[in-house]
């Protein structure tokens, strides 16, 4: 099941505190999840990283550079549950 991010706060350099639509909360250390290259390169600057916000249409976190993170991955990191893919219809 997909859970949307409803709140985000940069709580330390490269760390996000997240709240999801089901009330689940926790932190993700983003520097362990991404490399600061390409669209993520500007996020290496802590001032830019702190500009994170929730995009209500995407249900995830975004930055002015256009970078975003998959809410499924974020939820898995916060809960410690593995990502389960739905079987594809053939």
N, C-alpha and C positions, 0 to 999 in steps of 0.2 A: 504494500500500500504506500502511496506517495503522500508524504507529509510536507506541507509548506512551512517555510521559515516565516515567522510573524514578527520577530524582533531580533535585532543584532546590535552588538556593541563591541567595539575594539577594546579589549580589556588589558592588553599588553602588546608590545611589538609582535606582530604576526600571530596573535591569538584573538579568537572571536568567541564571545559568549552568545549563544543562540537559544531562542525559544521557538518551538514548533507549534503548529495548530492543535496538536493533541496535548499540549502542556509540557511535553518533554523539554528539558533544559540541560545545557552543558556547554563545555568549551571544546574548541578545535584549535590545534596548533597548525596554522596554515602552512608555515614554512616546512613542515614535515610532509605535506600533501602535494606541494607544487614546487616547480623550479621557477625562479624569477627571471624568466626569459619570455620573449614574445609579448603577448598581451598582458602577461603577469609582471614584466620587468618594472613598470612604474611602482608596483606594490612593495618593492624592496625599500622604498623611502617610507619610513614610519608615518610621516605626515599624510602621504597619499593613502597608505593602508588604512589609516583612521577614518578616511572618507567613505567607508563602507556603508551601505544602506540596503534595505529590503526592497526588492522589486515585487510588488503585490501580484503583478500579472504572471511573472515567472515563478513566484513562490520561493525565491532564493535570494542570496546576497549578490550584490553587484557593486562595481566601482566605476568612477567616471571614465576610466581607460577602456571600458567595455568588457573588462574581465568579470566573470561570474563563476560560481561553483555549483556543481550538481547537488540539489537538495537531498537526493537519495544517498550520495556519498557522505554528506554532512550528517545526516540522520544516523547512518551506520557508525560513523566515528563517535558520535555523542552517546549512542546506546550500547555500542560494542557488539551489535548484532550484525551478522553477515548480510551482504546484499544478495537478495534472491531474485533471480530473473524469471519473469513469466515465460512459459513455453510459447514459442511462436506458432501462429496458425499457418499450416501449410496447405 
